Amino acid sequence: MISYRRRERVIAAGLTSLSGYVDAMGFIALGGYFVSFMSGNSTRLGVGLESAWSKAALPAMLIGLFVAGVVLGTLTGQIARSRRPSAVVALVTALLGAAALSHDAGMTSLAVMCMALAMGAENTVFERNGEVTIGLTYMTGTLVKLGQRVTAALLGQGDRFAWAWYLLLWLSLVAGTLVGAAVYTRIGLDGLWFAALAAAALGVAAHRHIGAEANSKR
């Protein structure tokens, strides 16, 4: 996170907020399952396998779709090469648009599938040497890094305020989740149109401000 330029970090925060927004809508619509937080779904899968196999089907499907989204995002990035970030965000935009259209057509299950695919793909926006460098839909690693940077600041090591960027990433997810939940209570999954529009705006920002060097020369 801190090895990226300021504008790239801000875009990352925006994408993280988007993931929180979409995940909140999915969580409510699915009654406690996630479209981006696969640790939670993995726990639900394990509990379901122990108690009732039928309860394991949904989290297993969501995990599979998320991984498929990662594959799609990675392939898109490899094809786009120097324009990986904007190309991957364009894919996320298309998938969220497809989710919104599917919901409008009465195909809510397909909408949820597209949401999970989009969240998997989003995690491949920031990649370096074949490895994801900023996890945009999960915060455990971010909170660990936050704690490490706070410790470094207390000991007077390195940038005293490096921890603030990790805090921003976490707060962005929480803020996105709050907005997503509020929108869902009013208009349900019709709120996916706002997610698609936000993704499109972030895609434009990525095209303008994130170049090939952001993913390959650091």
Secondary structure, DSSP 8 states (H G I E B T S, - for coil): -TTS-HHHHHHHHHHHHHHHHHHHHHHHHTTS--SS-HHHHHHHHHHHHHH-GGGGHHHHHHHHHHHHHHHHHHHHHHHHGGGHHHHHHHHHHHHHHHHHHHHHTT-HHHHHHHHHHHHHHHTTSSEETTEESS-SS--HHHHHHHHHHHHHHHTT-S-TTTHHHHHHHHHHHHHHHHHHHHHHHHHGGGGHHHHHHHHHHHHHHHHHH--THHHH--
